[in-house]
Amino acid sequence: MIPYAEYESPRGSLGITSGAVVEVPTFPVWIRWERTGRLYGNPGEGIAVVTENLEVTDLEMVPDELSEIAELRELIES
């Protein structure tokens, strides 16, 4: 894993995005994400599912619980 930061302005006052580059052996990849600060009505957390052909499905405002994730996986893969 290689962490990085992306600054939205030269001084960083408009926001900083933190991320990581990760190499995985299989797909789909499930990524839990969260936003902080002023959200302007956007969700503050969720899960992104990345498939082998790099399509991303955002599952917004999903509780980070194993039973919920298992149910979502079944829905997406069916």
N, C-alpha and C positions, 0 to 999 in steps of 0.2 A: 504494500500500500504506500502510495506517495501522496501526502497531504499538500494542498496548495491554498492560497488565498487570492481572490480576484477583487481588486478595488474598483469601485464604480466611478470614482473621481480621483484626481491626483492627490488630494489630501485624505481621501477615505471618508469624507463627511457624508457622502450620499449612500453609503452602504458597503459592506464587505461580504463577499460570498466565500464561504469555506467549502472545500470539496476534497476529494481524494480520487486518485487513479488506481483502479483495482483490476487485477487480472484474475479471471475466473475460468474454471475448466468446463462448466456446463451452464445452460440457460434453462429456464428464465432466471433472471437475477432480481431479487426483491431488495429495494433500498428504502429504508425509513428516512424521511426528511422532516425538517422543521424550519420555520421562519420565525424571526423575532423582530421587534421594532414595530413600526407603523405598517400594518398589513393592508390598509385601504380596502377592507372587505374580503380580502383573500384568505384562504384557510391558513392556519398556523402550523399544521402538521399533516402528514399523510404517508402513503407508501407508493413508490413508483415501481412498476414491474417492467423490466426490459427483456424483450424476447430476442431470439437468435438473429432476426433480421433488423434488430435495433429499433423496433417500434416500442414506444414508451406509453404505458397506461398509468395515469395518475389516479390513485384512490385517495381522495382527500378526506380529512377528518376521520380517519380510521383508528380505532383504539389499538394500541400496540400490545395485543394479547395473543398468545399462541392459538387459542381456539378460534378466534376471529380470523387470523391469518390463514389457518387451515381451511376454513370455510371459503374464504376469498380465493384461495388457490384452486379449489375444486370448481368454483364458478368460472374462473378464467380459463382453466385448462379444458373445460367441457365444451 
